Amino acid sequence: MFISEKCGHISERGVEHVLKASATRWDRQVATDLIAEMEIHLAEGVDSTAEMRVALAVAGYRGLHRRIISAIEGKTGENAVRAMAYAMRSYALGSPGLAAASFRNPQIDSEEWREAGHELAATVFRVLGELGLRGEMVHHAVRILRSLVRGFILNEMASSSSQPIDFQKSYVLGVEVFIGGLRVLRDDESHLLDC
């Protein structure tokens, strides 16, 4: 799947055909994605639901991490944040089953899950840290970004194909609003949290 540098557009070889399909097609895409991954893990001896949940989440975290690393290569600052946000959406649209599995927080009792989650988080925190975000504010930025990505994915999956405005354009604008809003977090506007 290819995302253009200019606005994160996903090429026709990507998931556009899935987005234009009926909701039942989305269901099949998620199921196909999960089944393919499950077959790999079943061949490796995964034999319980709990083990499968861990295996799918780890695969999702690692796949997303690889996508982000590839997208941010050679980029810094706002360009890296932008590339990371596009990569997150692209991964979720291209691998909806694994993306859904990775939406869960790592289980404390799974070392492999914790490690995969830590590696992904370290990259995301590093990219946001390049913009001067620190401490609690970088945690807020991560939560906001995850919500932005997940919200768009859920809306895209649930929408009809006759939406008047392209989700891609809305997502690009959403990412730009997010990046512009990071100033509030960077400038330690913590007084805003006195609610």
C-alpha positions as CSV (number, residue, x, y, z in Angstrom):
1,M,0.0,0.0,0.0
2,F,1.4,3.4,-0.9
3,I,0.7,6.8,0.8
4,S,1.7,9.9,-1.1
5,E,4.0,12.4,0.6
6,K,1.7,15.3,0.0
7,C,-1.5,14.3,1.7
8,G,-1.2,10.7,2.8
9,H,-3.4,9.5,-0.1
10,I,-3.8,5.7,-0.2
11,S,-3.3,4.4,-3.7
12,E,-5.9,2.3,-5.6
13,R,-3.7,-0.7,-4.9
14,G,-4.5,-0.1,-1.2
15,V,-7.8,-0.2,0.5
16,E,-10.0,2.1,-1.6
17,H,-11.8,-0.9,-3.0
18,V,-12.7,-2.0,0.5
19,L,-13.8,1.4,1.6
20,K,-16.2,1.6,-1.4
21,A,-17.7,-1.8,-0.6
22,S,-20.7,-2.6,1.5
23,A,-20.4,-3.1,5.3
24,T,-20.6,-6.8,4.8
25,R,-17.4,-6.5,2.7
26,W,-15.7,-4.8,5.6
27,D,-16.8,-7.7,7.8
28,R,-15.2,-10.1,5.4
29,Q,-12.0,-8.1,5.2
30,V,-11.6,-8.1,8.9
31,A,-12.4,-11.8,9.1
32,T,-10.0,-12.6,6.3
33,D,-7.2,-10.6,7.9
34,L,-7.7,-12.3,11.2
35,I,-8.0,-15.8,9.8
36,A,-4.8,-15.4,7.8
37,E,-2.9,-14.3,10.9
38,M,-4.6,-17.0,13.0
39,E,-3.5,-19.8,10.6
40,I,0.1,-18.7,11.1
41,H,-0.1,-18.8,14.8
42,L,-2.1,-22.1,14.9
43,A,0.7,-23.7,12.9
44,E,3.1,-22.4,15.6
45,G,1.1,-24.2,18.3
46,V,-1.1,-21.5,19.7
47,D,-3.9,-23.5,21.2
48,S,-6.0,-21.2,23.4
49,T,-8.1,-18.1,22.9
50,A,-5.9,-16.2,25.4
51,E,-2.8,-17.2,23.5
52,M,-4.4,-16.3,20.2
53,R,-5.4,-12.8,21.5
54,V,-1.8,-12.2,22.6
55,A,-0.5,-13.4,19.2
56,L,-2.8,-11.2,17.2
57,A,-2.2,-8.2,19.4
58,V,1.6,-8.7,19.1
59,A,1.4,-9.1,15.4
60,G,-0.8,-5.9,15.2
61,Y,1.6,-3.9,17.3
62,R,4.7,-5.1,15.4
63,G,3.0,-4.5,12.0
64,L,2.0,-1.0,13.0
65,H,5.5,-0.3,14.4
66,R,7.1,-1.4,11.1
67,R,4.7,0.8,9.1
68,I,5.5,3.8,11.3
69,I,9.2,3.3,11.2
70,S,9.1,3.0,7.4
71,A,6.9,6.1,7.1
72,I,9.0,8.4,9.3
73,E,12.4,7.4,7.9
74,G,14.3,10.6,7.0
75,K,11.6,12.8,8.5
76,T,11.6,15.0,11.6
77,G,9.3,17.3,13.5
78,E,5.9,18.0,12.0
79,N,6.7,16.0,8.9
80,A,7.4,12.9,11.0
81,V,4.2,13.3,13.0
82,R,2.2,13.7,9.8
83,A,3.8,10.6,8.3
84,M,3.2,8.7,11.5
85,A,-0.5,9.6,11.5
86,Y,-0.9,8.6,7.9
87,A,0.9,5.3,8.5
88,M,-1.4,4.6,11.5
89,R,-4.5,5.1,9.4
90,S,-3.1,3.2,6.4
91,Y,-2.2,0.2,8.6
92,A,-5.6,0.1,10.2
93,L,-7.4,0.3,6.8
94,G,-5.1,-2.3,5.2
95,S,-5.1,-4.7,8.1
96,P,-8.3,-4.0,10.0
97,G,-8.3,-7.3,12.0
98,L,-4.8,-6.8,13.3
99,A,-5.4,-3.1,13.9
100,A,-8.5,-4.0,16.0
101,A,-6.4,-6.5,17.9
102,S,-3.8,-3.9,18.6
103,F,-6.3,-1.4,19.9
104,R,-6.2,-3.2,23.2
105,N,-3.7,-2.2,25.8
106,P,-0.9,-4.7,26.5
107,Q,-1.7,-7.4,29.0
108,I,0.6,-7.2,32.1
109,D,1.1,-11.0,32.1
110,S,2.4,-11.2,28.6
111,E,6.0,-10.3,28.2
112,E,5.9,-10.4,24.4
113,W,2.8,-8.2,24.3
114,R,4.4,-5.7,26.7
115,E,7.6,-5.6,24.7
116,A,5.8,-5.1,21.4
117,G,3.7,-2.3,23.0
118,H,6.8,-0.7,24.6
119,E,8.7,-0.7,21.2
120,L,5.7,0.9,19.5
121,A,5.1,3.5,22.3
122,A,8.8,4.4,22.4
123,T,8.7,5.3,18.7
124,V,5.5,7.3,19.0
125,F,6.8,9.2,22.1
126,R,10.1,9.9,20.3
127,V,8.4,11.4,17.3
128,L,6.2,13.6,19.4
129,G,9.1,14.4,21.7
130,E,10.9,15.9,18.7
131,L,8.2,18.7,18.8
132,G,9.1,19.5,22.4
133,L,6.3,17.5,24.1
134,R,7.3,16.2,27.6
135,G,5.8,14.5,30.6
136,E,2.1,14.3,30.9
137,M,1.5,16.4,27.8
138,V,3.1,13.9,25.5
139,H,0.8,11.2,27.0
140,H,-2.2,13.5,26.2
141,A,-0.9,13.9,22.6
142,V,-0.6,10.1,22.2
143,R,-4.2,9.6,23.5
144,I,-5.5,12.3,21.2
145,L,-3.7,10.9,18.2
146,R,-5.0,7.3,18.9
147,S,-8.5,8.7,19.2
148,L,-8.2,10.6,16.0
149,V,-7.0,7.5,14.1
150,R,-9.5,5.1,15.7
151,G,-12.4,7.6,15.2
152,F,-11.7,7.9,11.6
153,I,-11.3,4.2,11.1
154,L,-14.6,3.4,12.8
155,N,-16.4,6.1,10.9
156,E,-15.0,4.9,7.6
157,M,-15.9,1.3,8.3
158,A,-19.5,2.2,9.4
159,S,-20.3,4.8,6.7
160,S,-22.1,4.3,3.5
161,S,-20.2,4.7,0.2
162,S,-22.4,7.8,-0.6
163,Q,-20.7,10.2,1.8
164,P,-20.6,13.8,0.4
165,I,-17.0,14.4,1.5
166,D,-14.0,12.1,1.0
167,F,-12.7,10.7,4.3
168,Q,-9.2,11.1,3.0
169,K,-9.5,14.9,2.8
170,S,-11.2,15.0,6.2
171,Y,-8.4,12.9,7.7
172,V,-5.7,15.1,6.2
173,L,-7.4,18.2,7.7
174,G,-7.8,16.3,11.1
175,V,-4.1,15.6,11.1
176,E,-3.2,19.2,10.4
177,V,-5.5,20.4,13.2
178,F,-3.9,17.8,15.5
179,I,-0.4,19.1,14.6
180,G,-1.4,22.7,15.0
181,G,-2.9,21.9,18.4
182,L,0.3,20.4,19.7
183,R,1.4,23.9,20.4
184,V,-1.1,24.0,23.3
185,L,0.5,20.9,24.8
186,R,4.1,22.0,24.0
187,D,3.6,25.5,25.6
188,D,2.4,23.7,28.8
189,E,-1.1,25.1,28.8
190,S,-1.8,22.8,31.7
191,H,-4.0,25.4,33.3
192,L,-6.5,24.3,30.7
193,L,-6.8,21.0,32.6
194,D,-8.1,22.8,35.8
195,C,-11.6,21.5,35.2
